[in-house]
């Protein structure tokens, strides 16, 4: 549980979420307009 508090894991999690969001934006051109 404490492992998720480390900055490295937090940055890795944020990076993974950012990649997933970027892929979602690439897959749906309608959202890209916003």
C-alpha positions as CSV (number, residue, x, y, z in Angstrom):
1,X,0.0,0.0,0.0
2,X,2.9,2.4,0.8
3,X,4.5,1.5,-2.5
4,X,1.9,3.6,-4.4
5,X,3.1,6.7,-2.4
6,X,6.6,6.6,-3.9
7,X,7.1,9.4,-6.6
8,X,8.4,6.9,-9.1
9,X,5.3,4.8,-9.0
10,X,3.1,7.9,-9.1
11,X,4.9,9.3,-12.1
12,X,4.7,5.9,-13.8
13,X,1.0,5.7,-13.1
14,X,0.4,9.3,-14.4
15,X,2.5,8.5,-17.5
16,X,0.4,5.4,-18.2
17,X,-2.9,7.3,-17.8
18,X,-1.6,10.0,-20.1
19,X,-0.8,7.4,-22.7
20,X,-4.2,5.8,-22.4
21,X,-5.9,9.2,-22.7
22,X,-3.7,10.1,-25.8
23,X,-4.7,6.8,-27.4
24,X,-8.4,7.5,-26.7
25,X,-8.0,10.9,-28.3
26,X,-6.4,9.4,-31.3
27,X,-9.1,6.8,-31.7
28,X,-12.0,9.4,-31.4
29,X,-11.5,12.4,-33.8
30,X,-14.7,14.0,-32.5
31,X,-13.2,14.6,-29.1
32,X,-10.1,16.1,-30.7
33,X,-12.1,19.1,-31.8
34,X,-12.5,20.1,-28.2
